[in-house]
Amino acid sequence: MIIDGHHHIWYDIQEKEKLRRYFPTRQAWDQCVTWAYGGTPPFKDPNALYSRHLARMSDYDGKYTAESLEYHKIDATTVFPVDYDLAWGQPADITIEEKLIHTGELERKHPGKFLPYVNVDPRRTGALDIVKKAFEEWGKFYALKLIPGSGFYPWDPIVYPIYEYCIDRGIPIAFCVEGGGRGYRMERFNDPSNINDLMCEFRDMRVIILHAGVPYTSWFEKCCYNAQHVNCSIEIDAWMYGRVRQGTGAAAARGRRAGHPNMIDDPDGLTTMFHFAKVTAGAHKIIWGTDTAHGPSYTKETDMEHLGWSTPVKWLRSLPERGAKLGYRFTAEEVDWMVGGNLARVLGIQKDPAWNIPDKFGWRYRFPSANRYRS
């Protein structure tokens, strides 16, 4: 089974003369300015992109995503809505409730193919109620996604009621853990050490670490060690991409490439990273993903940022041969786990008694201090 562990469906909605934006206006403008001035001169005009910011990857009906799943023979994909309103200090035109209800509708339209997560900023007034309605009323959701870089620490007690709700219902929680966020995310909240602190308090929570600390190899190592926790997995996405993901045309001609190991520019280095993840956390803890979206500009052959959606899967399938040349051992069975089996088990899609963890640690948090019980 092949499952993309990190995929988005987003869109703007044109209503008569008004364009309702999926992202807050500041976020859309930030992306346009970064697109225009983020490379080397000659620069571009951000206004040239602003009016059509999401047009190239808008997929309101899930049409492009579904067609690409079929073309690339990928069995299913996660679908992540996003809530960045508090991070940017202004509401998006499309509310988080609308986004979640729509995501639930997409799952019903593509059952078994679209595996949606709930995403809500836990600092929202009524965040827990939104989480409950999503899981209980708005559709079939498979996990909760949280974005600490929006401005909160994973171990902040403000999130505890949501954690307890998810633990009681066996709902996994995925955390975005990545560095180098520019103005997009506040990096200090994303440090993997915060995930370790969280898992010390909630040992029975099922955690997926998204992005695995990209682009810092030191953070990648931290994420792998965090995944030694019994109930923790890591999802590897942007680590895999090289200069193709960085852009085409003029950007590619200038030789822009990722500054870290990847399957385009440094496949041996990436193979070594997967080996480190395997020997540190275990092959049964590794999930792959793309962190991309689909839309009109993504043809079936070259979608997923002009690389081809199934390209990372094909690369992973080659790990046994690639690893052997470097003295590492990967089996075909382990690769099967990575490309879909591991996530299927975490999300409850596949059940195998041999993988069950029937015993629980039994505590929610070690707080307040044990000193309170002294006589």
C-alpha positions in Angstrom: 0.0 0.0 0.0 1.3 3.5 -0.9 0.2 6.5 1.0 1.5 10.1 0.8 1.9 11.1 4.4 1.8 14.9 3.8 -0.5 16.4 1.2 -2.7 19.6 1.0 -5.8 20.5 -0.9 -6.4 24.3 -0.9 -8.3 26.8 -3.1 -9.7 30.3 -3.4 -13.4 30.7 -4.0 -14.6 33.3 -6.5 -18.0 34.6 -5.4 -19.4 37.1 -8.0 -17.0 40.0 -7.7 -15.2 38.9 -4.5 -12.3 36.5 -4.2 -12.5 34.6 -0.9 -8.9 33.6 0.0 -8.0 30.3 1.7 -5.0 31.9 3.3 -4.9 35.2 5.3 -4.1 38.1 3.0 -0.8 38.7 4.7 0.2 35.1 4.2 -0.6 35.3 0.5 1.3 38.5 0.1 4.3 37.0 2.0 4.4 34.1 -0.4 4.3 36.4 -3.4 7.0 38.7 -2.1 9.2 35.7 -1.3 8.6 34.3 -4.8 9.6 37.6 -6.3 12.7 38.4 -4.3 13.7 35.1 -2.7 16.2 34.3 -5.5 19.1 36.1 -7.1 18.5 39.1 -9.5 16.8 39.8 -11.8 13.9 40.0 -9.5 10.2 39.6 -10.3 7.1 41.7 -9.5 5.1 40.2 -6.6 2.0 41.8 -7.8 2.2 39.7 -11.0 1.4 36.6 -8.8 -0.9 38.1 -6.2 -4.2 38.0 -8.1 -3.6 34.3 -9.1 -1.7 33.2 -6.0 -3.5 29.8 -5.6 -4.8 29.4 -9.2 -2.0 27.0 -10.2 -2.7 24.6 -7.4 -6.4 25.1 -6.6 -8.3 21.8 -6.3 -11.6 22.5 -4.6 -13.3 19.4 -5.9 -10.2 17.2 -5.4 -10.2 16.4 -9.2 -6.5 16.9 -9.9 -5.5 15.1 -6.7 -7.7 12.1 -7.5 -6.6 11.9 -11.1 -2.9 12.0 -10.1 -3.4 9.3 -7.5 -4.8 7.1 -10.3 -2.0 8.0 -12.8 0.8 7.4 -10.3 -0.7 4.3 -8.8 -0.7 5.8 -5.3 -3.4 4.2 -3.2 -4.3 7.1 -0.9 -3.1 10.5 0.3 -3.5 12.4 3.5 -5.3 15.8 3.2 -4.2 18.6 5.5 -6.4 21.7 5.8 -4.5 24.6 7.5 -5.4 27.2 10.1 -2.9 30.1 10.0 -5.3 32.9 11.0 -3.7 33.5 14.5 -0.2 33.1 13.1 -0.8 36.0 10.7 -2.9 38.2 12.9 -5.9 38.2 10.6 -8.7 35.8 9.5 -8.7 34.2 6.2 -11.9 34.8 4.1 -12.7 31.1 4.3 -13.2 30.1 8.0 -11.6 27.1 9.6 -15.0 25.6 10.1 -15.7 25.9 6.3 -12.4 24.3 5.5 -13.0 21.3 7.8 -16.6 20.8 6.6 -15.4 20.9 3.0 -12.5 18.5 3.8 -15.0 16.0 5.3 -17.1 16.3 2.1 -14.0 15.5 0.0 -13.4 12.3 2.0 -17.0 11.2 1.4 -16.5 11.9 -2.3 -13.2 9.9 -2.4 -13.5 7.3 0.4 -10.4 5.4 1.1 -8.4 7.7 -1.2 -8.5 10.9 0.7 -7.4 10.6 4.4 -8.1 14.0 6.0 -6.6 15.4 9.2 -8.1 18.1 11.4 -6.1 21.2 11.8 -7.0 23.9 14.3 -4.9 26.5 16.1 -5.3 25.5 19.8 -5.2 29.1 20.8 -8.5 29.7 19.1 -11.5 30.4 21.3 -13.5 27.2 21.2 -10.7 25.2 19.6 -11.7 22.0 21.5 -15.3 22.3 20.4 -14.1 22.7 16.7 -12.0 19.6 17.1 -14.9 17.6 18.6 -17.3 18.7 15.8 -14.9 17.8 13.1 -14.3 14.3 14.4 -17.9 13.6 15.5 -20.0 15.5 13.0 -18.2 16.9 9.9 -16.7 13.7 8.4 -14.2 10.9 8.8 -10.9 12.4 9.9 -7.9 10.2 10.7 -5.7 12.4 12.8 -5.1 15.9 14.2 -2.4 18.1 12.8 -0.9 21.0 14.9 1.5 23.7 13.7 3.6 24.9 16.8 5.5 27.4 14.6 2.3 29.4 14.4 3.2 30.6 17.9 2.8 28.0 20.7 4.9 25.3 22.3 3.6 21.7 22.0 3.9 21.3 25.7 1.8 24.4 26.5 -1.1 23.5 28.9 -3.5 25.4 26.6 -3.3 22.3 24.3 -3.8 19.7 27.0 -7.6 19.4 26.7 -7.2 18.6 23.0 -4.5 16.0 23.8 -6.8 14.3 26.3 -9.7 14.2 23.9 -7.4 12.6 21.2 -5.9 10.1 23.7 -9.3 9.0 24.9 -10.3 8.3 21.3 -7.1 6.9 20.0 -6.6 9.8 17.6 -2.9 10.3 16.4 -1.5 13.9 16.5 0.9 15.1 13.8 3.2 18.1 14.6 4.9 20.2 12.0 8.6 20.2 13.0 10.8 22.2 10.6 13.3 25.0 10.7 14.1 27.9 8.4 10.6 29.2 8.3 11.5 32.8 7.4 8.5 34.9 8.5 6.3 32.0 7.7 6.7 30.2 11.1 8.4 31.1 14.3 11.3 28.6 14.6 11.8 28.4 18.3 8.4 26.7 18.8 9.4 24.0 16.2 12.5 22.8 17.9 12.2 19.0 18.3 13.2 19.2 21.9 9.7 20.6 22.5 8.2 17.3 21.1 10.3 15.3 23.5 9.0 17.4 26.4 5.5 16.8 25.2 5.9 13.0 24.9 7.4 12.9 28.4 4.1 14.3 29.7 1.8 12.3 27.4 3.4 8.9 26.9 0.3 7.3 25.5 -0.2 9.9 22.8 0.4 8.6 19.3 2.7 11.2 17.6 3.8 11.8 14.0 6.7 14.2 13.6 6.1 15.9 10.2 9.0 17.2 8.1 11.6 15.5 10.4 13.4 18.8 11.2 14.2 19.9 7.6 16.5 21.6 6.7 18.7 21.1 9.8 20.5 17.7 10.1 20.9 18.3 13.8 17.1 18.6 14.1 16.7 15.5 11.9 18.8 13.6 14.4 16.7 14.9 17.3 13.5 13.8 15.5 14.9 10.3 15.0 15.8 10.1 18.7 12.4 11.4 19.6 10.9 8.6 17.6 12.5 6.1 20.0 9.4 6.9 22.1 7.1 3.9 21.8 4.3 5.8 20.3 6.2 8.2 17.9 6.9 8.1 14.2 8.7 10.5 11.8 7.5 11.7 8.4 10.2 12.6 5.8 9.2 14.8 2.9 11.3 17.9 1.8 14.5 16.2 2.8 14.1 14.1 -0.4 13.9 17.0 -2.9 16.8 18.7 -4.6 17.0 21.5 -7.1 14.0 20.4 -9.1 11.8 21.2 -6.0 13.6 24.6 -5.8 12.2 25.7 -9.2 12.5 25.3 -12.9 13.5 27.6 -15.7 15.7 30.5 -14.7 16.1 29.3 -11.1 17.2 25.8 -12.2 19.6 27.4 -14.8 21.3 29.3 -12.0 22.0 26.0 -10.3 19.8 26.5 -7.3 19.8 23.4 -5.2 18.9 22.2 -1.8 21.7 22.7 0.8 21.1 19.3 2.3 21.3 15.6 1.2 18.5 14.8 -1.3 17.7 12.3 -4.0 18.7 14.7 -6.9 22.0 16.2 -5.8 23.2 13.9 -3.0 21.4 10.5 -3.1 24.2 8.8 -1.0 23.8 11.4 1.7 20.0 10.9 1.7 20.5 7.1 1.9 22.7 7.7 4.9 20.0 9.7 6.5 17.5 7.0 6.0 20.0 4.5 7.5 20.4 6.7 10.5 16.6 6.9 10.9 16.3 3.2 10.7 19.0 2.3 13.2 18.0 5.0 15.6 14.2 4.8 15.5 13.4 1.7 13.4 12.2 1.2 9.9 8.7 0.7 11.4 8.7 4.3 12.5 9.5 6.0 9.1 6.7 7.5 6.9 7.2 9.3 3.5 5.3 12.4 2.3 5.5 15.2 -0.3 4.1 18.3 1.5 2.7 19.5 -1.8 -0.7 20.1 -3.5 -2.3 19.6 -6.9 -4.0 21.8 -9.3 -4.2 23.0 -13.0 -0.4 23.6 -13.3 0.4 20.0 -12.2 0.1 17.7 -15.1 0.1 14.0 -14.3 3.6 13.4 -15.6 5.3 16.3 -13.8 3.0 17.1 -10.8 4.3 17.4 -7.3 6.4 20.5 -8.0 7.4 19.2 -11.5 9.1 16.1 -10.2 6.3 13.5 -10.5 4.3 12.3 -7.5 5.6 8.7 -7.6 9.3 9.7 -7.9 10.0 9.6 -4.2 8.3 6.2 -3.9 10.5 4.8 -6.8 13.6 6.2 -5.0 12.6 4.5 -1.7 12.0 1.3 -3.6 15.7 1.5 -4.6 17.0 1.7 -1.0 18.0 -2.0 -0.7 20.4 -1.6 -3.7 21.5 1.9 -2.8 22.1 1.0 0.8 24.1 -2.1 -0.1 26.6 0.0 -2.0 27.3 2.0 1.2 27.2 -1.0 3.6 23.7 -0.4 4.8 20.9 -3.0 4.9 17.3 -2.2 3.9 14.9 -4.9 3.0 12.0 -4.8 0.6 9.6 -5.4 3.5 11.0 -2.4 5.3 10.5 -0.2 2.3 6.9 -1.4 2.1 6.4 -0.2 5.6 7.9 3.2 4.8 5.9 3.9 1.6 2.5 3.1 3.2 2.3 0.3 5.8 3.6 2.3 8.7 1.1 5.2 8.2 -1.7 2.7 7.5 -1.2 1.1 10.9 -0.8 4.4 12.7 -4.1 5.7 11.2 -5.9 2.4 11.9 -6.4 1.6 8.2 -4.6 -1.7 8.5 -4.7 -3.8 11.6 -2.1 -6.4 12.5 -2.2 -8.1 16.0 1.6 -8.4 15.8 1.9 -4.6 15.8 -0.5 -3.9 18.7 0.7 -2.2 21.8 -2.0 -3.3 24.3 -0.4 -1.9 27.4 -0.5 1.8 28.4 1.8 4.0 30.4 -1.3 5.2 32.2 -0.6 8.8 33.0 -1.5 12.0 31.2 1.1 14.4 32.6 3.4 14.6 35.6 2.1 18.0 36.6 1.8 19.5 39.2 5.1 18.5 40.9 5.3 15.3 42.9 6.4 17.5 45.8 2.8 18.3 46.5 2.3 14.8 47.8 5.0 15.0 50.5 3.9 15.1 54.0 
